[in-house]
């Protein structure tokens, strides 16, 4: 069985960077897949990788992470302006971040408009594929 | 477009990425097995006559930062660039002990390798702040949209570190440089084969061009 845990933006909003990272790592180490509303900051993503490496063991080989968010590059004119204003107001709230334990999530493939999660629940079991469409 | 902007910046005297520093550190970053050490060896051999890193098909062969100082490259017009080349361990979100066992390592070797590899990833991230410019080395036969690639490039962008993307392994049939260009349209991408030295002249020209 695969468990997804939703982490809403307001749960992370007031946390420091290190606490955000710790929160994600602790959920993932409990063999759950995090679906977080919004994105980490770039420095926090690097921090998450560092913290993951500090936690790596035989039982916890690391994480898989995928982020999906609206691409502003394709927007033009008023729509682009509107998107920029929304970004300014909502900060890192747009999009979703998926983080899973590497022992369960084999890989996450991001094509610009969708995330594909390839899971492997147990050795010898068949790989299953789950899709999250934007 | 990028080269056009660079020309304008140069004309305004703002085009040099390295010019204001004497001891320029040029980092090679990317995911494991992209060809960073192969490229480091190619550059070092081309300009110093000796290799600098060990290369292997097994991921995480480079577990420590390797630096070669005072590399001088020049082009036919006599323009040049001097830099210290920093080869870094591949950045990854997972280090699976089992993968090393599958590659035929003994348990103790695999355990040690995994431990060193995790430290290598941490060191690579810590060294980001020390870089003056970075060449991100991507395997052009692989999907460029991985979050590791996006995180590396995003962190360089956030730190305002100039980035050149190398699409390596263009000698292979499955190579798709256009996909890398589409994934990172705001950066210059140069296709090379570090292993066979293909297109290295263009790569050096672009490096020198960045240096002004």
Interface residues (C-beta under 8 A of the other chain):
Chain A: X41 X42 X43 X45 X46 X49 X50 X52 X53 X54 X56 X58 X61 X62 X63 X64 X65 X66 X67 X73 X102 X108 X109 X110 X111 X112
Chain B: X91 X92 X93 X94 X95 X96 X97 X98 X114 X118 X119 X121 X122 X125 X126 X128 X143 X145 X146 X147 X148 X150 X151 X154 X155 X157 X158 X185
